[in-house]
Structure formats: structure tokens, C-alpha cells
Amino acid sequence: MERPGGVAVPKAKPTYHCGLDAAVDVVGGKWKPLILWALHDAGTLRFGQLRREVIGVSEKMLIQQLRELESDGIVHREVYREVPPRVEYSLTELGEALNTALIPLGLWGDTFKQVIIANKVKEAEEVEGAA
């Protein structure tokens, strides 16, 4: 962030109340866990490959999420000085550790996916019926 005149404003140091607070700050949102999983599953991916793996993400959102993950030390971005330019993304050691922590969450989602879908459908029907 910059002040008028091009002077950089330092980011405020985040305050976390517990480990979960810190983890959710890093991996929060719809796309970051899917990006992490794609990189874990495939290893190193170029931007276009990653975009195809994370179905539904826009180019703009993928760029934003990758920048945040890189800033947090979760994703490594390697730029190759070639023509055309080539950029590859991979997980750092910190990213691998985070992905390992997300495995139980993914298993929970697999186990209860149908229940979650049924609850969402029921809620949508109740909202439609009330309107």
C-alpha cells in the first residue's frame, strides 16, 4: 500500500488469538485450499495448468490468491527468463505442512458431503417457500 507521493505504508502486524485464527487467515476463502490441493497433488504447475486444475476460478482471482499464498510463504513462484516467459508454482515446506493439516478437513468433507448438500438444498427450499 502507498501513501500519496509513492511512500510505502507498512502492513500492520496481524494479531492472532489462537493457532486456528492464524491458519484460517492464511488459508481462508474458497480458492486457497483448492489451489493448495492441486499443487500437492500435481507438484509443480504452470499458471495455465493450475487454472485448469482449480475448476471455476477466474484468472484474476487465481492471480490474487497465488500472490497472497506466496506472500504468506505457502507457495513458491519460480520465474524462468525465457521467451515466452514461464512461471511455475509449487508448495514450500510451510505449504506442504499446511496441506497435511488440511487432509482431515478434506476427509470430513468427503464423509459428510451428501449431508451438507441436503442441508443446503433444504435451506434454499425454505427460503424460496418463505418468499
Helices and strands as residue ranges (DSSP letters): H 19-27, H 31-42, E 45-46, H 47-53, H 59-71, E 75-80, E 86-91, H 93-130
